[in-house]
Amino acid sequence: GENVEQHPSTLSVQEGDSAVIKCTYSDSASNYFPWYKQELGKRPQLIIDIRSNVGEKKDQRIAVTLNKTAKHFSLHITETQPEDSAVYFCAASRGSNYKLTFGKGTLLTVNP
Amino acid sequence: GAVVSQHPSWVICKSGTSVKIECRSLDFQATTMFWYRQFPKQSLMLMATSNEGSKATYEQGVEKDKFLINHASLTLSTLTVTSAHPEDSSFYICSATTGGGDNQPQHFGDGTRLSIL
């Protein structure tokens, strides 16, 4: 089955700096890669996703890149703000209506 | 749009009782729903995939007789934890998708915090 590795497990940055979280996956058939933000005790919220026919996608301060050959994808957050502090999960799937395999999560702390 | 409602949000009950958790898609029809379990400071672990009108597909290691899943309509799936014990205490979250060919993403419910005494 699919295996998703996520690094780092914790990340602390100063407000205004950039944050990068990286994930690798094992199943070459995976073609859908969402990123979720989860605040303590709350639901995971989809912040951005990318499909295998696209190498990069951007939404304001958030961007995701995908290297299908190397089987890795990354989340980039620019101009970080304290409200960006949360746990971020990457995931991989063979399609958005198929089961997701999650990484172990990254606790991002943005220090004011 | 794409709102998933989960109920109850918090349950405390005695060991040996059964607990039912509901997951509803409020503004779309969900052909597929997923049930996850999350321990504190850990990732989401898929328990089962539920398709409307058919039996759920359970992940390896998940006891189907312990965690009963029913997906009787396109807007409702239920998870029943039978004869719950303290080790079943966890955060249970459902997600739903339309399952359409246009790759709609999964939307998550608010989760149910289950505490077994």
Boltz contact constraints between the chains, C-beta under 6 A:
constraints:
  - contact:
      token1: [A, 34]
      token2: [B, 105]
      max_distance: 6.0
  - contact:
      token1: [A, 43]
      token2: [B, 108]
      max_distance: 6.0
  - contact:
      token1: [A, 43]
      token2: [B, 110]
      max_distance: 6.0
  - contact:
      token1: [A, 43]
      token2: [B, 111]
      max_distance: 6.0
  - contact:
      token1: [A, 44]
      token2: [B, 108]
      max_distance: 6.0
  - contact:
      token1: [A, 46]
      token2: [B, 105]
      max_distance: 6.0
  - contact:
      token1: [A, 49]
      token2: [B, 105]
      max_distance: 6.0
  - contact:
      token1: [A, 95]
      token2: [B, 103]
      max_distance: 6.0
  - contact:
      token1: [A, 96]
      token2: [B, 103]
      max_distance: 6.0
  - contact:
      token1: [A, 96]
      token2: [B, 104]
      max_distance: 6.0
  - contact:
      token1: [A, 96]
      token2: [B, 105]
      max_distance: 6.0
  - contact:
      token1: [A, 97]
      token2: [B, 32]
      max_distance: 6.0
  - contact:
      token1: [A, 97]
      token2: [B, 97]
      max_distance: 6.0
  - contact:
      token1: [A, 97]
      token2: [B, 99]
      max_distance: 6.0
  - contact:
      token1: [A, 99]
      token2: [B, 46]
      max_distance: 6.0
  - contact:
      token1: [A, 99]
      token2: [B, 49]
      max_distance: 6.0
  - contact:
      token1: [A, 102]
      token2: [B, 43]
      max_distance: 6.0
  - contact:
      token1: [A, 102]
      token2: [B, 44]
      max_distance: 6.0
  - contact:
      token1: [A, 104]
      token2: [B, 43]
      max_distance: 6.0
  - contact:
      token1: [A, 105]
      token2: [B, 43]
      max_distance: 6.0
